[in-house]
Amino acid sequence: MPVIAADFCFLGSDGGKGKLAVFVMVYNKSCNISARAIPNKAAVNRDHYDDLVNRTVDNTNAVGYRRTIFKTDQEVYMKALQIKVQRVRETPV
């Protein structure tokens, strides 16, 4: 089962306040590692949250596995994103 680790990488020296944040997803399946960067302001502007969820789901589905392990750190925002992505992926189309 592929492991996907995800976190924000803030661009700028002010901790990302008002700046672009890149949401980075790293995939690991049998030692084949690839990364995807999703430019998004969701970390600093909650209006972009749904877009980030949808793009994360699309990128997770692109791995080609119905089941994946999606790891994030324990920040409240990241845990909420993890849960939302899980719920969206479980919803029948």
Secondary structure in CASP SS format (residue, H / E / C, confidence):
PFRMAT SS
TARGET T0000
AUTHOR 0000-0000-0000
METHOD secondary structure of the structure
MODEL  1
M C 1.00
P C 1.00
V E 1.00
I E 1.00
A E 1.00
A E 1.00
D E 1.00
F E 1.00
C E 1.00
F E 1.00
L C 1.00
G C 1.00
S C 1.00
D C 1.00
G C 1.00
G C 1.00
K C 1.00
G C 1.00
K C 1.00
L C 1.00
A E 1.00
V E 1.00
F E 1.00
V E 1.00
M E 1.00
V E 1.00
Y E 1.00
N E 1.00
K E 1.00
S C 1.00
C C 1.00
N E 1.00
I E 1.00
S E 1.00
A E 1.00
R E 1.00
A E 1.00
I E 1.00
P E 1.00
N E 1.00
K C 1.00
A C 1.00
A C 1.00
V C 1.00
N C 1.00
R H 1.00
D H 1.00
H H 1.00
Y H 1.00
D H 1.00
D H 1.00
L H 1.00
V H 1.00
N H 1.00
R H 1.00
T H 1.00
V H 1.00
D H 1.00
N H 1.00
T H 1.00
N H 1.00
A C 1.00
V C 1.00
G C 1.00
Y C 1.00
R C 1.00
R C 1.00
T C 1.00
I E 1.00
F E 1.00
K E 1.00
T C 1.00
D C 1.00
Q C 1.00
E C 1.00
V H 1.00
Y H 1.00
M H 1.00
K H 1.00
A H 1.00
L H 1.00
Q H 1.00
I H 1.00
K H 1.00
V H 1.00
Q H 1.00
R H 1.00
V H 1.00
R H 1.00
E H 1.00
T C 1.00
P C 1.00
V C 1.00
END
